[in-house]
Amino acid sequence: MATTSVLEDARELERDLVQLRHALHREPELGLQLPRTQEKVLEALSDLPLEITLGKGLSSVGAVLRGRGGSSPRRGPVDSSADRPVVLLRADMDALPVQEETGLHFASRNPGSMHACGHDLHTSMLVGAARLLAERRESLAGDVVFMFQPAEELLAGAPMMIEEGILDLAGRRADAAFGLHVFSAGGNTGRFETKPGVMMSAADALFVKVMGQGGHGSAPHLAKDPVPVLAEMITALQAMVTRQFSAHDPVVVGVGMVKAGEAINVIPDTAEFGASLRMYSAESRTRLQSAIRRLLEGIASAHGVDVDITYHVGGRVTVTDEAETDFASGQIADLLGEARHFRMAAPLGGSEDFADVLAQVPGSFICLDATPRGAEGPTAFNHSPRAAFDDSVLADGTAVYTQLAVNRLARSASN
């Protein structure tokens, strides 16, 4: 199938893709259970020759398209599903607990929920790819698994879908897996970006409670004030990661929650803070856990207060396969031109549970700049209540998904 026809067919779907994206955007849902989103996806796929599997512990959608083309040069026609190559394509579907402030005509109707990370675009693109691939079923040299996943923002959906069998849904383990993610800022609308190796950070969470002894604000010497201790801990964490971890394998501590007291003249009994922790290697994660505990317990002891430390291990480092990333880069360049592809120089600081898929199946993760065209001044980044994404990227993202599946299956079938 000529690459131009994939792109042209995707662009013919553009109106439908936009309508689906807007419908998903109006009704964002959070976490593991996305019943209305699942319903919309199933409706959009209902006329396609797919084998549908719904999640048990989450409202996921898994679908298999059985290609009818392809042959092995050694064995001739391949009829058994156990012998056919398999490619997995993934889109996440969940939204964020954010009150939308974009003013768009299709803005969220669900108070406190918003597709602020572009998952509505991912879902629409994958639906489009399912349609284009179904049209190519007779020549498709293998099977395609479509992974529509909830709870990416919790870094929980991919592990659950893996546990429920998504990687083997076609009857054998997928040979390659590809995911895609849009970004609302960057200023290069329509540019695709890839990176082999370490691409995104791991993400952990830290919760700390300092327990002192409250008292009157005028007599701190008669109390054990947890507030300055907490402040010292926060500052010390920032210094610690720059002195105990290499700049070439960095650790980032971001304190996003601080709680202490109710009145300005009352020393509280307790003070709390929470932080997100980002790192780019399993070794740094292991070292960080012990370093944090040693540091915070030392500060607490020095001030004569107690401290409770809770460390939650979250998503793993996202590591793409070099060969599959080179393949994806080449497909993007062939489809859209060299100018539309960019090789990232450094990993991103965000985290992705598609990392769990890539830990078991070689594949790649692709970034797509969806900065709103014609925007004046800086645009809001993902997760902002003002984050907006340009619909013009929907057709090209659909075409890239399709192209990756068609040609990766053809390559496997010819080997």
Secondary structure, 3 states (H helix, E strand, C coil): CCHHHHHHHHHHCHHHHHHHHHHHHHCCCCCCCCHHHHHHHHHHHCCCCEEEEECCCCCCEEEEEECCCCEECCCEECCCCCCCCEEEEEEECCCECCCCCCCCCCCCCCCCCECCCCHHHHHHHHHHHHHHHHHCHHHCCCEEEEEEECCCCCCCHHHHHHHCCHHHCCCCCCCEEEEEEEECCCCCCCCEEECCEEEECEEEEEEEEEECECEECCCHHHCECHHHHHHHHHHHHHHHHHHHCCCCCCEEEEEEEEEECCCCCEECCEEEEEEEEEECCHHHHHHHHHHHHHHHHHHHHHHCCEEEEEEEEEECCEEECHHHHHHHHHHHHHHHCHHHEEECCCCECCCCCHHHHHCCCCEEEEEEECCCCCCCCCCCCCCCCCCCCCCCHHHHHHHHHHHHHHHHHHHHHHC
